[in-house]
Amino acid sequence: MVDKNKAIENLNRNIEFIKERKGLHTDAELCREAGIAKGTLSSVRGGEKIPMIYPFFERLCAYSGCSIDVLIGSDLAEESEGAARAVDESMELELKKYAGVYTAYYFGTSNLKGRERMDDREALSYAVVLIYRENTGIYRCIADFGLTREQQEERYNACFCRNENGKMIRLRNYGSEFINRYIGDGLYDGTFTITDGTIVMALESTQDCITMMMNKIRNNAGRFNGGLSAAISVCKGVRPVPVMQIVGLARGIVSDSPEMIANKLYLSYPSIKCQEEDETEIFQMIRFISDERRESAAERLLPVALTPDQERTLLHDAMSRAINRTVKRNLARTIRVTEVDDDDWNQMIRRYEEV
């Protein structure tokens, strides 16, 4: 049971806390907003007495969202600081799960859409991404994009050393060490944050900026081993061009073939099936070409017989229209990284743990 003097002391402290949280500067503002009598509040402020439940506490409780027991029996500011500390500690434990050195894989975007001629091995690009804690307690990320496979391996390994037992461990200050060593690469630097269900890395260099969004760890896993991110990059040139792409991260060097890695970056899109209208158009074109071959000159729809090159062109155009319709429906409308895609990627990278 709180004695009278302590109850009045708590109540006055909590009134100040409520005013601060509500953005109020004076007692008069509180009285107006909460519907409290000025005289009653003045007596509380003067330490004269604890008011009656109605109307003072009824209205103050409704306005603040706190019970009478809380208003007179606790210090809201102190409890708020404790709750904030608990949240900070919980977030720190969550952030630690993501700290580390990652390899990254993506398709280069130097060519214009629709003019890609490189195969998967040629188109695949490599990077190294670091998530680390600064001395200030802030978590940041660094990325070195546009690497060859050999450069990726060299930069990844540079973040580790052997301890006295011969075991490979991360350098103590791997973030700052990496920056000092590879500053000439035109590194991307940025923030690392966690929302309710998403990881967000916002990176920027002198030439580009890129935002990568990934699914959080599921089922309270011990640490983050990698995943697929939906990324949006923008060049800072004279004519900035936003680009959407998929970037895969792994806590280790993935030694699978470039074709295998590329296949995982395509998400579930290879399962796209041709629609009926597409099949119909192609079938009708094949039948038209076949009929033209059989008919006599008088019965043909065309004035002259088709040459093999003309037949090939007609069939090619029909197939191109069908493919473009399917691609636009399934690729141009949205990019979605599902749990199935993440699981598929993780099945591949789980064999490549951090050294």
Secondary structure as GFF3:
##gff-version 3
##sequence-region A 1 355
A	DSSP	alpha_helix	4	22	.	.	.	ID=ss1
A	DSSP	alpha_helix	27	34	.	.	.	ID=ss2
A	DSSP	alpha_helix	38	45	.	.	.	ID=ss3
A	DSSP	pi_helix	53	57	.	.	.	ID=ss4
A	DSSP	alpha_helix	58	64	.	.	.	ID=ss5
A	DSSP	alpha_helix	68	73	.	.	.	ID=ss6
A	DSSP	alpha_helix	76	96	.	.	.	ID=ss7
A	DSSP	beta_strand	100	107	.	.	.	ID=ss8
A	DSSP	alpha_helix	120	123	.	.	.	ID=ss9
A	DSSP	beta_strand	124	133	.	.	.	ID=ss10
A	DSSP	beta_strand	139	147	.	.	.	ID=ss11
A	DSSP	alpha_helix	149	157	.	.	.	ID=ss12
A	DSSP	beta_strand	160	162	.	.	.	ID=ss13
A	DSSP	beta_strand	168	170	.	.	.	ID=ss14
A	DSSP	alpha_helix	174	182	.	.	.	ID=ss15
A	DSSP	three_ten_helix	183	185	.	.	.	ID=ss16
A	DSSP	beta_strand	188	194	.	.	.	ID=ss17
A	DSSP	beta_strand	198	204	.	.	.	ID=ss18
A	DSSP	beta_strand	208	215	.	.	.	ID=ss19
A	DSSP	beta_strand	226	235	.	.	.	ID=ss20
A	DSSP	beta_strand	242	250	.	.	.	ID=ss21
A	DSSP	alpha_helix	258	265	.	.	.	ID=ss22
A	DSSP	three_ten_helix	269	271	.	.	.	ID=ss23
A	DSSP	alpha_helix	276	294	.	.	.	ID=ss24
A	DSSP	alpha_helix	308	327	.	.	.	ID=ss25
A	DSSP	pi_helix	328	332	.	.	.	ID=ss26
A	DSSP	alpha_helix	339	349	.	.	.	ID=ss27
###
